[in-house]
């Protein structure tokens, strides 16, 4: 009985997740946009940096309140190891967090 | 590979990585290195089957970058445990514990290779490395299956190689390989083991799935294996994480979902501060092994929690869990306040 209850809750959680996915609209303008691996325009860098932050760092936490570029650099080196950020991710997120 | 010593295999991997290290690009140039002090502070009140206890926790992290390629990082844990002498009766008594979770030197060669030496968190599945810090986890109690693959102390002493093996616009393949030696030294306990993890991440869908393997090279040598799935759809603040792990001592899974009542994960307006969390776990007992830190019998558990995010990285959390086991059912309540801090390790570093 207990196993059945737990299995039922698991199924409900998965179904809820699928439902949210199908009902949700594109609230984040970055979603669904095709972005090149190497952004060419300077104007696109902050948006691309934000997208990279959300795709990588934002999976576990929000950005810190405020950081200087030097602090951001140290944090990003830390996260290159922890979250396996690429060098390009690091540069773009740096420009987003400390423009 | 059979018959080869794990040390020899690791040495070969490190030698192969050296040429790439020498040609690695510099990521961020022209800025001085600023060490940072970060981490989390937490106070938890728990009622577990009627036994009430309190745990103040501080986990400071020191990060010292040296140039563009070298990094020293360490995290310690200081935890108090304040409980009644006989569980539910008697005067309160306090005990304090210290731990060194990691103290490692990293050489970031490029996106494909990072070489780590020292003491590091054992990279088995995702909970131990990514969700372990007190300010990151959605529910205070770790999963039942957490000891699988992370014996003996959740940390390893040795070498690790990690990075993104293949990076494409729509997907990334990441990997980790490591070897750990046995240590029984106080605060540096580790098991002798070798293993690795492979994951594939689809950034536009917010999906990552992967698998872990570990060969535990002591207490009779045995295999641990696991798999994981994480899904954070970019368009809604909904998170789902799943892990399965198997060892001779037993196998099981946990599935956790969290939903923030806002259109954006960073929203701090109205109900946007509130996040609901639910987790389901099942553990099936295998052959009992001494000090495997796993339950003595089949165990099922359900948890429900609410997180409330305050400004300045402060978070309140309350959760209720119900555990079912042949050794006894229990209600588990947790209430906690958590603060995440981050500042330069010395004055003037924030300029």
Interface residues (C-beta under 8 A of the other chain):
Chain A: X2 X3 X6 X9 X10 X13 X14 X16 X17 X20 X21 X24 X25 X26 X27 X28 X30 X31 X32 X35 X36 X37 X54 X55 X56 X58 X59 X60 X61 X62 X63 X64 X65 X67 X68 X69 X70 X71 X73 X74 X75 X76 X77 X78 X80 X81 X82 X83 X84 X86 X87 X88 X90 X91 X94
Chain B: X25 X26 X27 X28 X31 X32 X33 X34 X35 X36 X38 X61 X63 X64 X65 X71 X73 X106 X108 X110 X111 X114 X116 X129 X130 X131 X135 X136 X162 X163 X164 X167 X168 X169 X172 X174 X203 X204 X206 X230 X231 X232 X233 X234 X235 X236 X238 X239 X240 X255 X257 X259 X263 X264 X265 X266 X278 X280 X282 X300 X302 X312 X313 X324 X340 X342 X343 X344 X349 X350 X351
